[in-house]
Amino acid sequence: MASFSACSPLELPHKLSLKVAYQGVPGAYSELAARTACPGCFTLPCRTLSSAVLAVESGEADRAVLPVESTMDGTALRNYDLLLRHDVRVAREITLFVRYCLLAMPGVHKAALRRVMSHPVALAHCGRALARLGVDREPVEDTAGAVRLLSTRRMFDAAAIASARAGEICGLDVIDEGVQDEAWNTTRFLIVSRDGEVGVARAPKKTSMVVAHARDDAMAMLRRVLSAFASRGVNLTKLEVVGGDGVVVRKGRRLRAFARVMVVDFEGSVEEEENVREAVKEVEGSAAFVRVLGCYASDKTVYNLE
Ligand SMILES: O=C(O)C(=O)C[C@]1(C(=O)O)C=C[C@@H](O)C=C1
């Protein structure tokens, strides 16, 4: 059962200069995730998620934050794809409670709104509220970026969906809050680094893995994965088959495309536990491609920032 918290019990003894890259501008949920996971860090805003991951690969940043799943949308395959294309490892997970605000220029009322801007995921999460408002939806690159755009262009017929923090930074008013379709709305982020987890010793570990297979092999592969872990008493915490027209993975210097991938998270560490290692080895024996994305401290807390 997840616990609900406003501060991190897994806080690491970070050096103050730890630099964490994220997509968006200050006040974006990814930046809030970075600050919660790595207290005292510097955050590095990036235009795209891919440039945030590249910043880690090149050494410009120590970590990058990737949103990987939400209660309302499930797994964000586009972001797992980045983990597969780049040479980075998962160092931590963090889940935020996402309570979206509707933000507008001071003095603007709902009746004046003609359009609402936000990240496409946020617009999708707030579909019912937007339908009630009868406004046009304008996707932009991140939630806080919508707030900044609205404020710098002084738009009086528009609102943004974003965090209260993003509104505060740009001096916008909160004209509604909790506008997501489902009251319980959380997003899980992975924090990646070049070398995986550093510094967390005592928390129970978990491992994230991706298994690629041919389109017509899905059922057989599912049975093999379940049996490899169940027969060794290893608990799965996530198993989702995702993909469609080809998931690209980097294998050495080559890129290969697979029709389907299975995203599997399980308790335990491939680095520290023999039964876990054996289960992964068994899956490797029958899958087209397996990549262990990282072993890291399991964190079931849902962080509530607002
Ligand atoms: O745009 C942001 O603020 C982000 O951090 C990105 C993102 C996402 O990609 O899912 C993160 C969490 C929210 O659910 C909406 C958008």
The ligand as a Gaussian input file, in Angstrom:
#p B3LYP/6-31G(d) Opt

LIG

0 1
 O        4.869000      19.086000     -18.453000
 C        5.266000      18.792000     -17.322000
 O        5.127000      19.528000     -16.334000
 C        5.931000      17.491000     -17.107000
 O        6.677000      17.343000     -16.162000
 C        5.610000      16.349000     -18.062000
 C        4.420000      15.484000     -17.610000
 C        4.367000      14.176000     -18.478000
 O        5.043000      14.037000     -19.468000
 O        3.566000      13.293000     -18.087000
 C        4.567000      15.071000     -16.214000
 C        3.557000      14.998000     -15.344000
 C        2.199000      15.488000     -15.650000
 O        1.359000      14.379000     -15.637000
 C        2.111000      16.122000     -16.993000
 C        3.152000      16.215000     -17.846000

